[in-house]
Amino acid sequence: MTPGQALAYVRRHGVVLESAHGAAPSLAEEIAGGRIRGSWWSHAKGREIFSLTRAMRGSDDVLVCRLVDGKITYVHRRLWPALVRASSRLRHDRVSQVSEVHTTTGDHLTLEIPVPDWAPSSVRAAARRLSLEEALAKLGPWIH
């Protein structure tokens, strides 16, 4: 799978788990070609999974958050207005943008940017044009 194919997968599904099992499809399992038992790090395609998950985390078209069951979730840009509009109905820690940075000491630090601060002004404007019911319908089963 290429980064473009991984992005197309996220776009097609709208909401995708990075590697966890849950209510949304898993990118890691799509790359692996099936369910992963144990850690994906030890899977034969572990390097490919790592590379493609980092590509999704770096994509301008993908929000990395914890929407589905508190697990790392990718939300494609096409759903951002709905996510921003419905955010008042969701736990804020589930719709905050999550990113990891490496400190000079080598530690990993997780940064979270709250909704709607991560959303471009065009997304916020589109969110205002949606009713709450429309937004919830677009987000479907991933937010219940």
DSSP file (Angstrom, degrees, kcal/mol; ACC not computed):
  #  RESIDUE AA STRUCTURE BP1 BP2  ACC     N-H-->O    O-->H-N    N-H-->O    O-->H-N    TCO  KAPPA ALPHA  PHI   PSI    X-CA   Y-CA   Z-CA
    1    1 A M              0   0    0      0, 0.0    51,-0.0     0, 0.0    30,-0.0   0.000 360.0 360.0 360.0 140.6    0.0    0.0    0.0
    2    2 A T     >  -     0   0    0      1,-0.1     4,-2.4    50,-0.0     5,-0.2  -0.592 360.0-105.9 -98.4 165.4    1.2    3.5   -0.8
    3    3 A P  H  > S+     0   0    0      0, 0.0     4,-2.5     0, 0.0     5,-0.2   0.891 123.3  54.2 -56.9 -38.1    0.5    6.7    1.3
    4    4 A G  H  > S+     0   0    0      1,-0.2     4,-2.1     2,-0.2     5,-0.1   0.895 108.8  47.3 -62.7 -39.8   -1.9    7.7   -1.4
    5    5 A Q  H  > S+     0   0    0      2,-0.2     4,-2.0     1,-0.2    -1,-0.2   0.877 111.1  51.5 -68.8 -37.5   -3.8    4.4   -1.1
    6    6 A A  H  X S+     0   0    0     -4,-2.4     4,-2.1     2,-0.2    -2,-0.2   0.916 110.8  48.2 -64.6 -42.3   -3.8    4.7    2.7
    7    7 A L  H  X S+     0   0    0     -4,-2.5     4,-2.9     1,-0.2    -2,-0.2   0.898 109.5  52.8 -64.7 -40.0   -5.3    8.2    2.4
    8    8 A A  H  X S+     0   0    0     -4,-2.1     4,-2.8     2,-0.2    -1,-0.2   0.879 107.8  52.4 -62.0 -37.4   -7.9    7.0   -0.1
    9    9 A Y  H  X S+     0   0    0     -4,-2.0     4,-2.1     2,-0.2     5,-0.2   0.928 111.5  45.6 -62.8 -46.1   -8.8    4.3    2.4
   10   10 A V  H  X S+     0   0    0     -4,-2.1     4,-2.9     2,-0.2    66,-0.4   0.921 114.0  49.4 -64.2 -43.2   -9.3    6.9    5.1
   11   11 A R  H  < S+     0   0    0     -4,-2.9    -2,-0.2     1,-0.2    -1,-0.2   0.933 110.3  50.3 -61.5 -46.0  -11.2    9.2    2.8
   12   12 A R  H  < S+     0   0    0     -4,-2.8    -1,-0.2     1,-0.2    -2,-0.2   0.905 120.7  33.9 -59.7 -44.1  -13.5    6.4    1.7
   13   13 A H  H  < S-     0   0    0     -4,-2.1     2,-1.2    -5,-0.2    -1,-0.2   0.776  88.8-153.4 -85.6 -27.1  -14.4    5.3    5.2
   14   14 A G  S  < S+     0   0    0     -4,-2.9    62,-2.6    -5,-0.2     2,-0.4  -0.241  78.4  46.8  85.2 -49.0  -14.3    8.8    6.8
   15   15 A V  E     +A   75   0A   0     -2,-1.2     2,-0.4    60,-0.2    60,-0.2  -0.995  69.9 169.0-130.3 123.9  -13.4    7.5   10.2
   16   16 A V  E     -A   74   0A   0     58,-2.5    58,-3.8    -2,-0.4     2,-0.2  -0.999  30.8-128.4-139.4 134.3  -10.6    4.9   10.6
   17   17 A L  E     -Ab  73  26A   0      8,-3.2    10,-2.8    -2,-0.4    11,-0.3  -0.572  19.1-134.6 -75.6 145.8   -8.8    3.6   13.7
   18   18 A E  S    S-     0   0    0     54,-2.6    10,-1.9    -2,-0.2    -1,-0.1   0.974  82.2 -35.4 -65.3 -53.6   -5.0    3.7   13.4
   19   19 A S  S    S+     0   0    0     53,-0.4    17,-0.1     8,-0.2     7,-0.1   0.475 105.5 107.1-148.2 -11.3   -4.5    0.1   14.7
   20   20 A A        -     0   0    0     52,-0.3     2,-0.4     5,-0.1     9,-0.2  -0.238  67.7-114.5 -74.7 163.4   -7.0   -0.7   17.4
   21   21 A H        +     0   0    0      5,-0.0     2,-0.3     2,-0.0    -1,-0.1  -0.809  64.5  99.9 -91.3 138.4  -10.0   -3.1   17.1
   22   22 A G  S    S-     0   0    0      2,-0.4     4,-0.1    -2,-0.4    -5,-0.0  -0.953  81.1 -37.0 177.1-155.8  -13.3   -1.3   17.4
   23   23 A A  S    S+     0   0    0     -2,-0.3    -2,-0.0   119,-0.1    46,-0.0   0.529 114.4  54.8 -76.2  -8.1  -16.4    0.2   15.8
   24   24 A A  S    S-     0   0    0      1,-0.1    -2,-0.4   118,-0.1    -8,-0.2  -0.845  98.2 -88.9-121.1 159.8  -14.4    1.6   12.8
   25   25 A P        -     0   0    0      0, 0.0    -8,-3.2     0, 0.0     2,-0.5  -0.272  40.8-126.1 -63.5 156.9  -12.1    0.0   10.3
   26   26 A S  B  >  -b   17   0A   0    -10,-0.2     4,-1.8     1,-0.1    -8,-0.2  -0.920   8.0-155.2-110.3 125.7   -8.4   -0.3   11.2
   27   27 A L  H  > S+     0   0    0    -10,-2.8     4,-2.5    -2,-0.5     5,-0.2   0.916  97.2  54.8 -63.7 -42.3   -5.7    1.0    8.9
   28   28 A A  H  > S+     0   0    0    -10,-1.9     4,-2.4   -11,-0.3    -1,-0.2   0.906 109.7  46.6 -59.0 -41.9   -3.2   -1.4   10.4
   29   29 A E  H  >>S+     0   0    0      2,-0.2     5,-1.8     1,-0.2     4,-1.4   0.837 109.6  53.9 -71.6 -31.6   -5.4   -4.4    9.7
   30   30 A E  H  <5S+     0   0    0     -4,-1.8    -2,-0.2     2,-0.2    -1,-0.2   0.926 111.9  45.2 -64.4 -43.5   -6.1   -3.2    6.2
   31   31 A I  H  <5S+     0   0    0     -4,-2.5    -2,-0.2     1,-0.2    -1,-0.2   0.909 114.3  48.8 -64.2 -42.7   -2.3   -3.0    5.5
   32   32 A A  H  <5S-     0   0    0     -4,-2.4    -1,-0.2    -5,-0.2    -2,-0.2   0.725 110.0-123.1 -71.6 -22.0   -1.8   -6.4    7.1
   33   33 A G  T  <5S+     0   0    0     -4,-1.4     2,-0.3    -5,-0.2    -3,-0.2   0.659  78.0   7.5  87.0  15.9   -4.6   -8.0    5.1
   34   34 A G  S   <S-     0   0    0     -5,-1.8    -2,-0.2    -6,-0.2    -1,-0.1  -0.960 105.5 -28.2 163.7-177.2   -6.5   -9.2    8.1
   35   35 A R        -     0   0    0     -2,-0.3     2,-0.5     1,-0.1   -14,-0.0  -0.320  55.0-137.6 -62.7 138.1   -6.8   -9.2   11.9
   36   36 A I        -     0   0    0    -17,-0.1     2,-0.5     2,-0.1     4,-0.1  -0.872   8.8-150.1-101.1 125.6   -3.6   -8.6   13.8
   37   37 A R        -     0   0    0     -2,-0.5     2,-0.1     2,-0.1    -2,-0.0  -0.835  66.9 -16.0 -94.0 127.2   -3.0  -10.8   16.8
   38   38 A G  S    S-     0   0    0     -2,-0.5     2,-0.2     3,-0.0    -2,-0.1  -0.456 120.1  -6.1  78.3-154.2   -0.9   -9.1   19.4
   39   39 A S    >   -     0   0    0      1,-0.1     3,-1.0    -2,-0.1     4,-0.2  -0.546  52.8-141.6 -80.8 137.7    1.1   -6.0   18.6
   40   40 A W  G >  S+     0   0    0     -2,-0.2     3,-1.2     1,-0.2     9,-0.2   0.728  97.1  75.5 -68.6 -19.3    1.4   -4.8   15.0
   41   41 A W  G 3  S+     0   0    0      1,-0.3    -1,-0.2     8,-0.1     5,-0.1   0.843  98.4  44.3 -58.8 -33.4    5.0   -4.0   15.7
   42   42 A S  G <  S+     0   0    0     -3,-1.0    -1,-0.3     4,-0.1    -2,-0.2   0.459  90.7 111.2 -92.6  -0.6    5.8   -7.7   15.5
   43   43 A H  S X  S-     0   0    0     -3,-1.2     3,-2.2    -4,-0.2     4,-0.2  -0.381  82.0-115.0 -70.7 151.6    3.7   -8.3   12.4
   44   44 A A  T 3  S+     0   0    0      1,-0.3     3,-0.3     2,-0.1     4,-0.1   0.787 120.3  45.2 -56.8 -29.0    5.6   -9.1    9.1
   45   45 A K  T 3> S+     0   0    0      1,-0.2     4,-2.8     2,-0.1    -1,-0.3   0.087  78.0 119.7-101.4  22.2    4.3   -5.8    7.7
   46   46 A G  H <> S+     0   0    0     -3,-2.2     4,-2.7     1,-0.2    -1,-0.2   0.870  73.3  49.9 -56.0 -42.6    5.1   -3.8   10.9
   47   47 A R  H  > S+     0   0    0     -3,-0.3     4,-2.6    -4,-0.2    -1,-0.2   0.903 112.3  47.8 -66.0 -39.5    7.5   -1.5    9.1
   48   48 A E  H  > S+     0   0    0      2,-0.2     4,-2.6     1,-0.2     5,-0.2   0.911 111.5  50.7 -66.4 -41.8    4.9   -0.7    6.4
   49   49 A I  H  X S+     0   0    0     -4,-2.8     4,-2.6     2,-0.2     5,-0.3   0.939 111.7  48.1 -59.8 -47.2    2.3   -0.2    9.0
   50   50 A F  H  X S+     0   0    0     -4,-2.7     4,-2.2     1,-0.2    -2,-0.2   0.944 112.7  48.0 -58.5 -49.1    4.6    2.2   10.9
   51   51 A S  H  X S+     0   0    0     -4,-2.6     4,-1.7     1,-0.2    -1,-0.2   0.908 115.4  43.6 -60.2 -44.7    5.4    4.1    7.7
   52   52 A L  H  X S+     0   0    0     -4,-2.6     4,-2.0     2,-0.2    -1,-0.2   0.844 111.5  52.4 -75.4 -33.4    1.8    4.5    6.5
   53   53 A T  H  X S+     0   0    0     -4,-2.6     4,-2.2    -5,-0.2    -1,-0.2   0.882 110.3  49.6 -68.8 -35.3    0.5    5.4   10.0
   54   54 A R  H  X S+     0   0    0     -4,-2.2     4,-1.4    -5,-0.3    -2,-0.2   0.881 108.5  53.8 -67.7 -36.1    3.1    8.2   10.2
   55   55 A A  H  < S+     0   0    0     -4,-1.7     4,-0.4    -5,-0.2    -2,-0.2   0.906 110.0  46.9 -63.5 -40.5    2.1    9.3    6.7
   56   56 A M  H >< S+     0   0    0     -4,-2.0     3,-1.1     1,-0.2    -2,-0.2   0.899 109.4  53.7 -67.9 -39.3   -1.5    9.6    7.8
   57   57 A R  H 3< S+     0   0    0     -4,-2.2    -1,-0.2     1,-0.2    -2,-0.2   0.786 112.5  45.6 -63.9 -25.7   -0.5   11.4   11.0
   58   58 A G  T 3< S+     0   0    0     -4,-1.4    -1,-0.2    -5,-0.1     2,-0.2   0.448  88.6 112.5 -95.8  -1.0    1.4   13.9    8.8
   59   59 A S    X   -     0   0    0     -3,-1.1     3,-1.1    -4,-0.4    -3,-0.0  -0.517  61.7-145.9 -78.5 137.3   -1.4   14.4    6.2
   60   60 A D  T 3  S+     0   0    0      1,-0.2    -1,-0.1    -2,-0.2    -4,-0.1   0.586 100.9  58.1 -71.6 -10.6   -3.1   17.8    6.0
   61   61 A D  T 3  S+     0   0    0     -5,-0.1    16,-2.2     1,-0.1     2,-0.4   0.340  97.0  72.3-100.3   4.8   -6.3   15.9    5.1
   62   62 A V  E <   -C   76   0A   0     -3,-1.1     2,-0.5    14,-0.2    14,-0.2  -0.979  62.8-153.6-129.4 126.5   -6.4   13.8    8.3
   63   63 A L  E     -C   75   0A   0     12,-2.8    12,-2.3    -2,-0.4     2,-0.6  -0.845  13.9-150.3 -90.8 129.9   -7.3   14.8   11.8
   64   64 A V  E     +C   74   0A   0     -2,-0.5    34,-3.3    10,-0.2     2,-0.2  -0.914  40.4 131.1-101.3 120.4   -5.7   12.5   14.4
   65   65 A C  E     -C   73   0A   0      8,-2.5     8,-3.1    -2,-0.6    30,-0.2  -0.700  65.3-102.5-146.7-164.1   -7.9   12.4   17.5
   66   66 A R     >  +     0   0    0     28,-0.8     4,-1.0    30,-0.3     5,-0.1  -0.197  63.4 136.8-124.1  40.4   -9.4    9.8   19.9
   67   67 A L  T  4  +     0   0    0      3,-0.2     2,-0.8     2,-0.1     3,-0.1   0.888  57.5  61.4 -58.3 -47.5  -12.9    9.8   18.6
   68   68 A V  T >4 S-     0   0    0      3,-0.5     3,-2.5     1,-0.2    -1,-0.1  -0.744 133.0 -36.0 -93.9 110.2  -13.6    6.1   18.6
   69   69 A D  T 34 S-     0   0    0     -2,-0.8    -1,-0.2     1,-0.3    -2,-0.1   0.713 108.6 -67.3  55.9  24.8  -13.4    4.5   22.1
   70   70 A G  T 3< S+     0   0    0     -4,-1.0    -1,-0.3     1,-0.3     2,-0.2   0.568 104.4 129.6  75.2   7.6  -10.6    6.8   23.1
   71   71 A K  S <  S-     0   0    0     -3,-2.5    -3,-0.5    -5,-0.1    -1,-0.3  -0.584  75.5 -80.5 -93.4 156.6   -8.3    5.1   20.6
   72   72 A I        -     0   0    0     -2,-0.2   -54,-2.6    -6,-0.1   -53,-0.4  -0.397  60.9-176.9 -59.1 122.5   -6.1    6.9   18.0
   73   73 A T  E     -AC  17  65A   0     -8,-3.1    -8,-2.5   -56,-0.2     2,-0.5  -0.956  23.6-143.2-129.0 140.1   -8.6    7.7   15.2
   74   74 A Y  E     -AC  16  64A   0    -58,-3.8   -58,-2.5    -2,-0.4     2,-0.5  -0.904  15.2-168.9-101.6 130.4   -8.1    9.3   11.7
   75   75 A V  E     -AC  15  63A   0    -12,-2.3   -12,-2.8    -2,-0.5   -60,-0.2  -0.983  20.9-128.9-120.0 122.2  -11.0   11.5   10.5
   76   76 A H  E >   - C   0  62A   0    -62,-2.6     3,-2.4    -2,-0.5     4,-0.4  -0.360  23.7-112.0 -70.2 149.3  -10.9   12.6    6.9
   77   77 A R  G >  S+     0   0    0    -16,-2.2     3,-1.5     1,-0.3    -1,-0.1   0.765 111.6  70.6 -50.1 -33.2  -11.2   16.3    6.1
   78   78 A R  G 3  S+     0   0    0      1,-0.3    -1,-0.3   -17,-0.2     4,-0.2   0.735 102.8  44.2 -62.9 -20.4  -14.6   15.8    4.5
   79   79 A L  G <> S+     0   0    0     -3,-2.4     4,-2.4   -65,-0.2    -1,-0.3   0.446  85.0  95.9-101.4  -2.2  -16.1   15.1    8.0
   80   80 A W  H <> S+     0   0    0     -3,-1.5     4,-2.9    -4,-0.4     5,-0.2   0.901  81.5  52.8 -58.8 -43.4  -14.4   17.9    9.9
   81   81 A P  H  > S+     0   0    0      0, 0.0     4,-2.6     0, 0.0    -1,-0.2   0.930 111.7  46.9 -58.6 -42.0  -17.3   20.3    9.6
   82   82 A A  H  > S+     0   0    0     -4,-0.2     4,-2.4     2,-0.2    -2,-0.2   0.904 112.3  50.4 -63.6 -40.7  -19.7   17.7   11.1
   83   83 A L  H  X S+     0   0    0     -4,-2.4     4,-0.6     2,-0.2    -1,-0.2   0.919 112.3  46.1 -64.2 -44.3  -17.2   16.9   13.8
   84   84 A V  H >< S+     0   0    0     -4,-2.9     3,-0.8     1,-0.2     4,-0.3   0.930 114.2  48.8 -63.7 -44.8  -16.8   20.6   14.7
   85   85 A R  H >< S+     0   0    0     -4,-2.6     3,-0.5    -5,-0.2    -2,-0.2   0.884 116.5  41.7 -63.6 -39.0  -20.6   21.1   14.7
   86   86 A A  H >< S+     0   0    0     -4,-2.4     3,-2.4     1,-0.2     4,-0.4   0.464  84.4 102.1 -87.0  -1.5  -21.3   18.0   16.8
   87   87 A S  G X< S+     0   0    0     -3,-0.8     3,-1.3    -4,-0.6    -1,-0.2   0.775  70.8  64.8 -58.9 -27.7  -18.4   18.7   19.2
   88   88 A S  G <  S+     0   0    0     -3,-0.5    -1,-0.3    -4,-0.3    -2,-0.1   0.727 104.5  47.9 -67.1 -18.5  -20.7   20.0   21.9
   89   89 A R  G <  S+     0   0    0     -3,-2.4     2,-0.3     2,-0.1    -1,-0.3   0.431 106.8  70.4 -97.0  -2.0  -22.3   16.6   22.1
   90   90 A L  S <  S-     0   0    0     -3,-1.3     2,-0.2    -4,-0.4     5,-0.1  -0.788  94.4 -93.4-117.2 156.9  -18.9   14.8   22.3
   91   91 A R    >>  -     0   0    0     -2,-0.3     3,-1.7     1,-0.1     4,-0.8  -0.522  34.5-134.3 -65.1 131.0  -16.3   14.5   25.0
   92   92 A H  G >4 S+     0   0    0      1,-0.3     3,-0.6    -2,-0.2     4,-0.5   0.815 104.2  60.0 -62.4 -30.7  -13.7   17.2   24.2
   93   93 A D  G 34 S+     0   0    0      1,-0.2    -1,-0.3     2,-0.2   -27,-0.3   0.708 102.3  55.5 -69.4 -16.2  -10.8   14.8   24.7
   94   94 A R  G <4 S+     0   0    0     -3,-1.7   -28,-0.8     1,-0.2    -1,-0.2   0.698 113.1  38.6 -85.7 -21.2  -12.3   12.7   21.9
   95   95 A V  S << S+     0   0    0     -4,-0.8     2,-0.3    -3,-0.6    -2,-0.2   0.243  88.7 110.6-116.1  11.8  -12.3   15.6   19.3
   96   96 A S  S    S-     0   0    0     -4,-0.5   -30,-0.3    18,-0.1     2,-0.3  -0.657  77.3-108.8 -81.9 142.8   -9.0   17.3   20.3
   97   97 A Q  E     -D  113   0B   0     16,-2.7    16,-2.2    -2,-0.3     2,-0.5  -0.567  35.7-153.9 -71.5 131.9   -6.2   17.0   17.7
   98   98 A V  E     +D  112   0B   0    -34,-3.3     2,-0.3    -2,-0.3    14,-0.2  -0.914  20.8 163.8-111.9 132.8   -3.5   14.7   19.0
   99   99 A S  E     -D  111   0B   0     12,-2.4    12,-3.4    -2,-0.5     2,-0.4  -0.988  25.8-137.7-143.4 155.1    0.1   14.9   18.0
  100  100 A E  E     -D  110   0B   0     -2,-0.3     2,-0.3    10,-0.2    10,-0.2  -0.912  17.7-173.5-112.8 139.2    3.4   13.5   19.3
  101  101 A V  E     -D  109   0B   0      8,-2.6     8,-2.9    -2,-0.4     2,-0.5  -0.945  21.1-130.2-127.1 153.0    6.6   15.4   19.5
  102  102 A H  E     -D  108   0B   0     -2,-0.3     6,-0.2     6,-0.2     2,-0.1  -0.893  23.5-142.9-102.8 127.8   10.0   14.3   20.5
  103  103 A T    >   -     0   0    0      4,-2.7     3,-1.9    -2,-0.5     6,-0.0  -0.335  29.5-102.4 -82.9 169.6   11.8   16.4   23.1
  104  104 A T  T 3  S+     0   0    0      1,-0.3    -1,-0.1     2,-0.1    -2,-0.0   0.717 123.6  57.9 -65.0 -19.7   15.5   17.1   23.1
  105  105 A T  T 3  S-     0   0    0      2,-0.1    -1,-0.3     1,-0.0     3,-0.1   0.485 121.5-107.6 -87.9  -2.2   15.9   14.5   25.8
  106  106 A G  S <  S+     0   0    0     -3,-1.9    -2,-0.1     1,-0.3     2,-0.1   0.399  74.9 136.2  93.4  -3.7   14.3   11.8   23.6
  107  107 A D        -     0   0    0     -5,-0.1    -4,-2.7     1,-0.1     2,-0.5  -0.373  54.6-122.9 -74.0 157.0   11.0   11.6   25.4
  108  108 A H  E     -D  102   0B   0     -6,-0.2     2,-0.4    -3,-0.1    -6,-0.2  -0.872  25.6-167.0 -99.2 134.0    7.7   11.5   23.6
  109  109 A L  E     -D  101   0B   0     -8,-2.9    -8,-2.6    -2,-0.5     2,-0.6  -0.986  11.8-143.5-123.5 129.6    5.3   14.3   24.5
  110  110 A T  E     -D  100   0B   0     -2,-0.4     2,-0.4   -10,-0.2   -10,-0.2  -0.823  16.4-164.7 -95.0 125.6    1.6   14.2   23.5
  111  111 A L  E     -D   99   0B   0    -12,-3.4   -12,-2.4    -2,-0.6     2,-0.4  -0.872   1.4-163.5-108.1 142.0    0.1   17.5   22.5
  112  112 A E  E     -D   98   0B   0     -2,-0.4   -14,-0.2   -14,-0.2   -47,-0.1  -0.993   5.7-164.3-128.0 130.1   -3.6   18.1   22.3
  113  113 A I  E     -D   97   0B   0    -16,-2.2   -16,-2.7    -2,-0.4     5,-0.2  -0.960  27.3-127.2-110.5 120.6   -5.3   21.0   20.5
  114  114 A P    >>  -     0   0    0      0, 0.0     4,-1.0     0, 0.0     3,-0.9  -0.230  37.5 -72.1 -69.3 155.3   -8.9   21.4   21.5
  115  115 A V  T 34 S+     0   0    0      1,-0.3   -19,-0.1   -23,-0.3   -20,-0.1  -0.659 115.4  19.3 -74.6 138.5  -11.8   21.7   19.0
  116  116 A P  T >4 S+     0   0    0      0, 0.0     3,-1.6     0, 0.0    -1,-0.3  -0.929 110.2  75.2 -96.5  13.3  -12.4   24.1   17.2
  117  117 A D  T <4 S+     0   0    0     -3,-0.9    -2,-0.2     1,-0.3   -21,-0.0   0.813  97.8  50.6 -58.2 -31.4   -8.9   25.5   17.6
  118  118 A W  T 3< S+     0   0    0     -4,-1.0    -1,-0.3    -5,-0.2    -3,-0.1   0.675  93.1  94.6 -78.5 -15.7   -7.4   22.9   15.2
  119  119 A A  S <  S-     0   0    0     -3,-1.6     5,-0.0     1,-0.1     0, 0.0  -0.602  78.0-122.3 -85.0 131.5  -10.1   23.6   12.5
  120  120 A P    >>  -     0   0    0      0, 0.0     4,-2.0     0, 0.0     3,-0.7  -0.264  31.2-107.1 -61.2 157.4   -9.3   26.0    9.7
  121  121 A S  H 3> S+     0   0    0      1,-0.3     4,-2.4     2,-0.2     5,-0.2   0.842 120.2  58.3 -58.6 -34.6  -11.8   28.9    9.4
  122  122 A S  H 3> S+     0   0    0      1,-0.2     4,-2.0     2,-0.2    -1,-0.3   0.867 106.8  48.1 -64.1 -35.3  -13.3   27.4    6.3
  123  123 A V  H <> S+     0   0    0     -3,-0.7     4,-2.3     2,-0.2    -2,-0.2   0.906 110.9  50.1 -70.9 -41.7  -14.2   24.2    8.3
  124  124 A R  H  X S+     0   0    0     -4,-2.0     4,-1.7     2,-0.2    -2,-0.2   0.897 110.9  49.9 -62.6 -39.5  -15.7   26.3   11.1
  125  125 A A  H  X S+     0   0    0     -4,-2.4     4,-0.9     1,-0.2    -1,-0.2   0.918 111.2  48.3 -64.5 -43.3  -17.8   28.2    8.6
  126  126 A A  H  < S+     0   0    0     -4,-2.0     3,-0.5     1,-0.2     4,-0.5   0.867 108.2  55.9 -64.1 -36.2  -19.0   25.0    7.0
  127  127 A A  H >< S+     0   0    0     -4,-2.3     3,-1.2     1,-0.2    -1,-0.2   0.878 102.0  56.0 -63.6 -38.3  -19.8   23.6   10.5
  128  128 A R  H 3< S+     0   0    0     -4,-1.7    -1,-0.2     1,-0.2    -2,-0.2   0.766 102.4  57.1 -66.3 -24.2  -22.1   26.7   11.2
  129  129 A R  T 3< S+     0   0    0     -4,-0.9     2,-0.3    -3,-0.5    -1,-0.2   0.585  94.9  82.6 -82.8 -10.0  -24.1   25.8    8.1
  130  130 A L  S <  S-     0   0    0     -3,-1.2     2,-0.2    -4,-0.5     3,-0.0  -0.719  76.9-130.5 -94.1 143.3  -24.9   22.3    9.3
  131  131 A S     >  -     0   0    0     -2,-0.3     4,-2.3     1,-0.1     5,-0.2  -0.524  28.3-112.9 -78.7 160.6  -27.7   21.5   11.7
  132  132 A L  H  > S+     0   0    0      1,-0.2     4,-2.6     2,-0.2     5,-0.2   0.896 119.2  53.6 -60.7 -39.1  -26.7   19.4   14.7
  133  133 A E  H  > S+     0   0    0      2,-0.2     4,-2.2     1,-0.2    -1,-0.2   0.904 108.3  49.0 -63.8 -41.8  -28.9   16.6   13.3
  134  134 A E  H  > S+     0   0    0      2,-0.2     4,-2.2     1,-0.2    -1,-0.2   0.921 112.2  49.2 -62.4 -43.5  -27.1   16.7    9.9
  135  135 A A  H  X S+     0   0    0     -4,-2.3     4,-1.7     1,-0.2    -2,-0.2   0.929 111.3  47.9 -62.5 -46.0  -23.7   16.6   11.7
  136  136 A L  H  X S+     0   0    0     -4,-2.6     4,-1.2     1,-0.2    -1,-0.2   0.885 110.6  52.4 -63.2 -38.3  -24.6   13.7   13.8
  137  137 A A  H  < S+     0   0    0     -4,-2.2    -1,-0.2     1,-0.2    -2,-0.2   0.895 108.0  51.3 -65.1 -39.5  -26.0   11.8   10.8
  138  138 A K  H  < S+     0   0    0     -4,-2.2    -1,-0.2     1,-0.2    -2,-0.2   0.854 110.0  49.5 -65.7 -33.6  -22.7   12.3    8.9
  139  139 A L  H >< S+     0   0    0     -4,-1.7     3,-1.3     1,-0.2    -1,-0.2   0.697  90.4 173.8 -81.8 -19.1  -20.7   11.0   11.8
  140  140 A G  G ><  -     0   0    0     -4,-1.2     3,-1.2     1,-0.2    -1,-0.2  -0.070  55.6  -8.6  56.3-142.0  -22.9    7.9   12.1
  141  141 A P  G >  S+     0   0    0      0, 0.0     3,-0.9     0, 0.0    -1,-0.2   0.577 115.0  80.7 -71.9 -10.4  -22.2    5.1   14.4
  142  142 A W  G <  S+     0   0    0     -3,-1.3   -73,-0.3     1,-0.2    -2,-0.1   0.671  94.1  45.9 -73.9 -14.8  -18.7    6.3   15.4
  143  143 A I  G <         0   0    0     -3,-1.2    -1,-0.2    -4,-0.2    -3,-0.1   0.419 360.0 360.0-109.2   3.1  -20.0    8.8   18.0
  144  144 A H    <         0   0    0     -3,-0.9    -1,-0.2    -4,-0.2    -2,-0.1   0.451 360.0 360.0 -94.8 360.0  -22.6    6.7   19.8
